[in-house]
Amino acid sequence: MLKKLRRKFILINMSLLSLVLVIVIAAVGYSNYQQLKNESDAVLQRALSNDGSRPPIHRVEIGMPGEKLPKSEPMLPAFSVLLDQEGKVLSETRENVDVSGKAMVQMADMVLETGLQEGVLHDMNLRFLMKETPEGTRIAFVDMSREMDMLASQLTALLLIGLGGLAAFFLISLFLSAWALRPVEKVWEQQQQFVANASHELRTPLTVILANLGILLSHPQDTIAKQAKWIENTQTEANRMKKLVEDLLFLARSDAAQAPLTRTEFNLSDAVLGCLLPFEPLAYEKGVTIQSDIQPEVSLVGDEGQIKQLTVILLDNACKYAGDQGDVTVSLKKIKDGVRLSVGNTGRPIPQENLTQIFDRFYRADSARSREEGGYGLGLSIAKTIVDHHGGRISADSSEAAGTLLTVWLPAKD
């Protein structure tokens, strides 16, 4: 798909550039043609007004600064003939050209056959202009060879420049397409990995549920009490799968910018305390000590439900990995430009090279322990999504001595 998208990107760019070049070349060519035609018309008009005497040739003396031919008098080969009512030649004039009288008569007859006042004799490569005068019909001719040669030369140069530009732009498009599609390629790879991971995680509880149902069906005569173990196990796996589906739905809606976000001002201190209380008995059972330092009356403008979800994720993550007889610390402070929520825990540190990955979807530093704890590697990814929605930042630090610390900064105002 990405290769097709890249080819389409290059094709569109080249098509647009080709269209622009065609328009530019056509406009320049037409402009040059009109300019050369105007010069020819000026020569024809001068030839028509010639009284029969050969006009003097304007000479330029070399070495005279500023001396140049007048623009109104281009030096083009031109001549004219004066015909009577019967079409016989009465007189003829020549300007910078040698042409026989017989040829003049032939050209005049060709003009009279066209019945036009002005036009082009393509066979002779001449432009003509006819005018009725008291003396008779005067026809002026000017040679188009210079005009055609200049147009051909200019068009050739423009075409070569255009082809060179297309070739250069094609190479640039190859580079730009790779650069422009790099984010798309990254998103595509992440999506493919996301789908693969989600399928893998869903397969595990489904396998357990199907196995439990198979056991139940193989003992149809047993009562529910005898098979309570398998029923409870099925319910546990179904709840885990429900939680996974809800997390996936939240992330999908966030990616599509459809996650509902209700911004109100609420007491963040009370919200964090409310999330902390349910974890105290759970931590006690695991031998984990929770220490809190929550500044009172800290308010925040945001989605209270999502902020509570964020706090629960951080606390749940800390309690899971604090280790036996470990410690969890929770801190909430109001700072100059917002609020800072920090949740730390002792236990096995996260390798420094993995700190940038812990917010990736389905990432788990210890997959075996995560599954035992019921995690799917989506918690911190959801936490980062919530923080991003509120215009904040989340970071992680981990060391053997200090343990792991997750810090969230949220702006005081929306």
C-alpha positions in Angstrom: 0.0 0.0 0.0 2.8 2.4 0.9 4.5 1.8 -2.4 1.3 2.5 -4.3 0.8 5.7 -2.2 4.4 6.8 -3.0 3.9 6.2 -6.7 0.7 8.1 -6.6 2.4 11.0 -4.8 5.1 11.2 -7.4 2.6 10.9 -10.3 0.5 13.7 -9.0 3.6 15.9 -8.5 4.9 15.2 -11.9 1.5 15.7 -13.5 1.0 19.1 -11.9 4.5 20.2 -12.8 4.1 19.0 -16.4 0.9 21.0 -16.6 2.5 24.1 -15.3 5.5 23.7 -17.7 3.2 23.2 -20.6 1.2 26.4 -19.7 4.4 28.4 -19.2 6.0 27.2 -22.4 2.8 27.9 -24.4 2.5 31.4 -22.8 6.2 32.2 -23.5 6.0 30.8 -27.0 2.8 32.7 -27.8 4.2 35.9 -26.4 7.4 35.6 -28.5 5.3 34.7 -31.6 3.2 37.9 -31.1 6.3 40.0 -30.7 7.9 38.6 -33.9 4.5 39.0 -35.7 4.3 42.7 -34.6 7.8 43.3 -36.0 6.8 41.7 -39.3 3.6 43.8 -39.4 5.7 46.9 -38.8 7.9 46.0 -41.7 4.8 45.3 -43.9 3.3 48.7 -43.0 6.5 50.5 -43.9 6.8 48.5 -47.1 3.2 49.5 -48.1 4.0 53.2 -47.6 7.2 53.0 -49.7 6.9 55.3 -52.7 9.2 53.1 -54.7 12.5 54.4 -53.8 14.9 52.1 -52.0 15.1 53.2 -48.3 18.5 53.8 -46.9 20.0 51.0 -44.8 20.6 52.2 -41.2 24.3 51.6 -40.5 25.7 51.3 -37.1 29.3 52.5 -36.5 31.3 50.1 -34.3 32.7 51.8 -31.3 29.9 54.4 -30.9 28.5 53.9 -27.4 24.7 53.6 -27.3 24.2 53.3 -31.0 21.7 50.6 -31.9 19.0 49.9 -34.5 15.6 51.5 -33.8 13.2 49.0 -32.4 10.5 50.3 -34.7 12.5 49.4 -37.7 13.6 45.8 -37.6 15.9 44.8 -40.5 13.8 42.1 -42.1 13.8 41.0 -45.8 10.8 42.7 -47.3 9.5 43.8 -50.7 6.3 45.1 -52.3 4.5 45.3 -55.6 2.0 47.8 -57.1 -0.7 46.2 -59.3 -3.2 47.8 -61.7 -6.8 46.8 -61.9 -5.9 44.0 -64.4 -3.3 42.6 -62.0 -0.2 43.8 -64.0 2.8 45.0 -62.0 3.3 48.8 -62.2 6.2 49.0 -59.7 8.1 47.1 -57.1 10.3 47.8 -54.1 12.8 45.8 -52.2 14.2 46.1 -48.7 17.3 44.0 -47.8 16.3 41.3 -50.2 16.9 40.2 -53.8 13.9 38.7 -55.6 13.1 38.4 -59.3 10.2 40.2 -61.0 8.8 36.9 -62.2 8.7 35.6 -58.6 7.0 38.8 -57.4 4.3 38.4 -60.0 3.8 34.7 -59.0 3.5 35.7 -55.3 1.1 38.5 -56.1 -1.1 36.1 -58.0 -1.1 33.7 -55.1 -2.2 36.5 -52.8 -5.0 37.6 -55.1 -6.2 33.9 -55.2 -6.6 33.8 -51.4 -8.9 36.8 -51.4 -7.5 37.9 -48.1 -6.2 41.3 -47.1 -3.4 39.8 -44.9 -2.1 36.3 -44.2 0.7 33.9 -44.8 2.0 32.1 -47.9 3.2 28.9 -46.2 4.7 27.5 -49.4 6.8 30.6 -49.8 7.4 31.2 -46.1 6.1 34.8 -46.5 3.7 37.0 -44.6 1.7 39.5 -46.8 -0.4 42.6 -46.4 -2.6 44.1 -49.2 -3.9 47.6 -49.4 -6.0 49.5 -52.0 -4.4 52.8 -53.0 -5.3 55.5 -55.6 -2.4 54.2 -57.7 -3.6 50.6 -57.5 -3.4 47.5 -55.3 -0.2 47.4 -53.3 0.9 44.1 -51.7 3.8 43.9 -49.2 5.7 40.8 -48.3 8.1 40.0 -45.5 10.2 36.9 -45.1 9.2 34.7 -42.1 12.4 32.6 -42.0 13.9 34.7 -39.2 10.6 34.6 -37.3 10.3 30.8 -37.6 13.9 30.1 -36.8 13.7 32.2 -33.7 10.5 30.5 -32.6 12.0 27.1 -33.2 15.1 28.0 -31.3 13.2 29.4 -28.4 10.8 26.5 -28.2 13.7 24.0 -28.4 15.5 25.8 -25.5 12.3 25.9 -23.5 11.6 22.2 -24.1 15.1 21.2 -23.1 14.9 23.3 -19.9 11.4 21.8 -19.2 12.7 18.3 -19.6 15.7 19.0 -17.5 13.4 20.5 -14.8 11.1 17.5 -15.0 14.1 15.1 -14.5 15.4 17.2 -11.6 11.9 17.4 -10.0 11.4 13.7 -10.4 14.5 13.0 -8.3 13.4 15.6 -5.8 9.9 13.9 -5.7 11.5 10.6 -5.0 13.2 12.1 -1.9 10.2 14.2 -0.9 7.9 11.2 -1.2 10.1 9.1 1.1 10.3 12.0 3.6 6.6 12.9 3.4 5.4 9.3 3.8 7.8 8.5 6.6 5.2 9.4 9.3 2.5 7.5 7.4 4.8 4.5 7.2 5.5 4.7 11.0 1.8 5.0 11.8 1.1 2.0 9.4 3.7 -0.1 11.1 2.3 0.9 14.6 -1.2 0.0 13.5 -0.1 -3.4 12.1 1.8 -4.1 15.4 -1.2 -2.8 17.4 -3.6 -5.2 15.6 -1.2 -8.1 16.0 -0.7 -7.4 19.7 -4.4 -7.0 20.3 -5.2 -10.2 18.5 -2.6 -12.0 20.6 -3.9 -10.6 23.9 -7.5 -11.4 23.0 -6.6 -14.9 22.0 -5.3 -15.9 25.5 -8.6 -15.2 27.5 -10.7 -16.6 24.7 -8.7 -19.8 24.7 -9.1 -20.1 28.5 -12.8 -19.4 28.2 -13.3 -22.0 25.5 -11.3 -24.6 27.5 -13.4 -24.0 30.6 -16.6 -24.3 28.6 -15.3 -27.5 27.1 -14.8 -28.9 30.6 -18.2 -27.8 31.7 -19.9 -29.4 28.7 -18.0 -32.7 29.3 -19.7 -33.0 32.7 -23.3 -32.1 32.0 -24.5 -34.1 35.1 -22.5 -32.0 37.6 -24.0 -29.2 39.5 -22.9 -25.6 39.3 -21.3 -26.0 42.8 -19.1 -28.8 41.6 -18.0 -26.8 38.5 -17.7 -23.4 40.3 -13.9 -23.4 39.8 -14.3 -23.4 36.0 -17.2 -20.9 36.0 -15.3 -18.5 38.2 -12.2 -18.9 36.0 -14.4 -18.1 33.0 -15.8 -15.0 34.6 -12.3 -13.8 35.5 -11.1 -14.2 32.0 -14.2 -12.5 30.6 -13.7 -9.6 32.8 -10.1 -9.3 31.8 -11.1 -9.4 28.2 -13.8 -6.8 28.8 -11.2 -4.5 30.4 -8.9 -5.0 27.4 -11.7 -4.2 24.9 -12.5 -1.0 26.8 -8.9 0.0 26.8 -8.6 -0.7 23.1 -11.8 1.3 22.5 -10.5 4.2 24.4 -7.2 4.3 22.5 -9.1 3.9 19.2 -11.4 6.8 20.0 -8.4 8.9 21.0 -6.6 8.2 17.7 -9.8 9.3 15.9 -10.1 12.4 18.1 -13.5 11.1 19.3 -12.7 10.5 23.0 -15.2 12.5 25.0 -13.5 15.2 27.1 -15.6 17.2 29.6 -13.6 20.1 30.9 -14.7 21.4 34.3 -12.8 22.9 37.3 -12.5 20.4 40.1 -10.5 19.7 43.3 -7.5 17.6 42.1 -6.3 17.0 45.7 -9.6 15.3 46.6 -9.6 13.4 43.4 -6.1 12.0 44.0 -7.0 11.1 47.6 -10.1 9.4 46.5 -8.1 7.2 44.1 -5.5 6.5 46.7 -7.7 5.1 49.4 -8.8 1.9 47.6 -5.2 1.0 47.0 -4.2 1.0 50.7 -5.8 -2.3 51.6 -4.5 -3.9 48.4 -1.0 -2.6 49.1 -1.2 -3.8 52.7 -2.0 -7.3 51.5 1.2 -7.3 49.3 3.3 -5.7 52.1 3.7 -2.5 50.2 3.8 0.8 52.1 2.1 3.9 50.5 3.4 7.3 51.5 1.6 10.4 50.2 2.4 14.1 50.2 -0.7 15.8 48.7 -1.0 19.5 48.8 -4.6 20.5 49.7 -7.0 22.6 47.7 -5.2 22.1 44.3 -7.7 22.7 41.6 -7.5 21.8 37.9 -9.6 22.5 34.8 -10.0 19.2 32.8 -11.9 16.0 32.6 -12.2 14.7 36.2 -13.0 11.2 35.1 -10.0 10.9 32.9 -7.7 12.5 35.5 -8.9 9.9 38.0 -8.3 7.1 35.5 -4.8 8.5 35.0 -4.1 8.5 38.8 -5.4 4.9 39.1 -3.2 3.7 36.3 -0.1 5.3 37.9 -1.0 3.9 41.3 -1.8 0.4 40.0 1.5 0.3 38.0 3.5 1.4 41.1 1.9 -1.1 43.4 2.4 -4.0 40.9 6.1 -3.4 40.6 7.1 -2.1 44.0 8.2 -5.6 45.0 7.8 -7.4 48.3 7.9 -5.0 51.3 8.4 -2.2 48.8 7.4 1.5 49.0 5.1 3.6 46.9 5.2 7.4 47.1 2.5 9.8 45.8 3.1 13.6 45.5 0.9 16.4 44.3 2.2 19.9 44.2 1.0 23.2 42.8 3.8 24.8 40.9 4.2 28.1 39.0 2.7 27.1 35.7 0.5 24.2 36.6 0.4 21.1 38.9 2.8 18.2 39.2 1.7 14.7 40.1 4.5 12.2 40.9 4.1 8.5 41.6 7.2 6.5 42.5 7.9 2.9 43.6 10.8 0.8 44.6 11.6 -2.6 43.0 13.4 -3.7 39.9 14.4 -0.6 37.8 13.6 -0.1 34.2 16.6 -0.2 31.9 17.5 3.2 30.6 17.3 2.1 27.0 13.6 1.0 27.6 12.4 4.2 29.3 11.4 5.7 26.0 9.3 2.6 25.2 7.2 2.2 28.4 4.5 4.5 27.0 4.2 2.4 23.8 1.1 0.3 23.5 1.5 -3.3 24.7 5.0 -2.7 25.9 6.0 -4.6 29.0 9.4 -4.7 30.5 8.6 -8.1 32.0 5.9 -9.9 30.0 5.7 -12.9 32.3 5.1 -10.7 35.5 2.7 -8.5 33.7 0.5 -11.3 32.7 0.6 -12.7 36.2 -0.6 -9.3 37.4 -3.3 -9.1 34.8 -1.7 -6.3 32.7 -1.7 -5.9 28.9 0.8 -3.1 28.6 -1.8 -0.5 27.8 -2.0 1.3 31.1 0.8 3.8 30.6 -0.1 4.3 27.0 -3.6 5.3 28.1 -2.0 7.5 30.8 0.1 9.3 28.2 -3.0 9.8 25.9 -4.9 11.4 28.8 -2.0 13.7 29.6 -1.7 14.7 25.9 -5.4 15.5 25.8 -5.0 17.9 28.7 -1.9 19.6 27.1 0.5 18.2 29.7 3.6 16.1 29.8 4.6 12.7 31.4 8.1 11.4 31.9 9.8 8.5 33.6 13.0 8.1 35.5 14.4 4.8 36.9 17.5 3.8 38.8 18.6 1.1 41.1 19.0 3.4 44.1 15.9 5.6 43.6 13.5 3.2 42.0 11.0 4.3 39.3 9.3 7.7 39.3 6.6 8.7 36.9 6.0 12.5 36.8 3.0 14.2 35.2 2.8 17.9 34.6 -0.6 19.5 33.8 -1.3 23.1 33.0 -3.2 25.1 35.6 -5.6 26.5 33.0 -7.0 25.0 29.8 
